[in-house]
Amino acid sequence: MAGIKFIHKDDKEVVIKGTPNVPTNKSKKLTSIDGSETLYYIETETAFKMKLDSKVDFTKKHPQNQNYSLITIPINRI
């Protein structure tokens, strides 16, 4: 199933100020075994609601839950 993203020509990319706060139950954190790298994933629906979709790589899914995609900016999990 292919995902389609509609962007209206009048829509401008939202400027994100500071580090976004994402609820813990709507995000996932993966850390490498040696602790050198940390990846954050956000639920796809939440990314669109919070207007973070421009900062999400929808082609890279969470290994265990396909509803979560990789977010390319750091987030605060609250």
N, C-alpha and C positions, 0 to 999 in steps of 0.2 A: 504494500500500500504506500503510495507516494504522498508526501505531505505538501500542501500548497500554502504558500504564504502570500497574502494579498497586501500590497502596500499602495496606498493612495498617493498620487503625486503631490498632494498638498501636505501630506504627513512628513514631519521632520523628525530626525533621530532625536530621541530624548537625551538630554545631557544629564548624566548621573553625577551628583555631588556627594562626595564621601563614599564610604563603604555601605552598600545596601544591607539592611537587616532582613534575613530570611528565616521564617520559622523552622525549627529543627525538624518537625515532622514533614516539611515540604522540601527538604534538602538532604543530601548525603555527602559524606566526606570519606575519601579514600586516601590512605597514606601508604607509601612504599614501605617495605619491610625494614629497611635501614633508616627510615624516617626522613630521607632527603627530599622527597617530593610529595606534595599534597594536592589532590584534585578534588574539586567541588562539583557536585551535580545538583541541579535544581529541577523540580517537577515542571514539565512543559507548560501546563495550565497556569501555574504560579508565575512562571517567567513572563507570560503574556499579560497577566493581571498586573504585575509590578512594572511592566514596560521595560523589562530587561532582555527582551527577545533579540535585540541587536547585539548583545554580548554573549549569546549562547550558541554553541556549535551543535546543531541538531543532528549532525551525522554521527556524533560520538555519544553513544548511549551507555548508561550504567550497566556493568556486566550482569547484575542480578535483577534489575528492574528497568524495563524498557521505557517506562513513563518518565524517566529522569534523563536529562541531557547535560553535557559538560558546559559549565559556565566559565568563560575565559577571564573573568575578573575576580578578585578576592571578595568574599562575602562574610558577614557576621552571622553565625547561626545562633538565634536566640530561642 
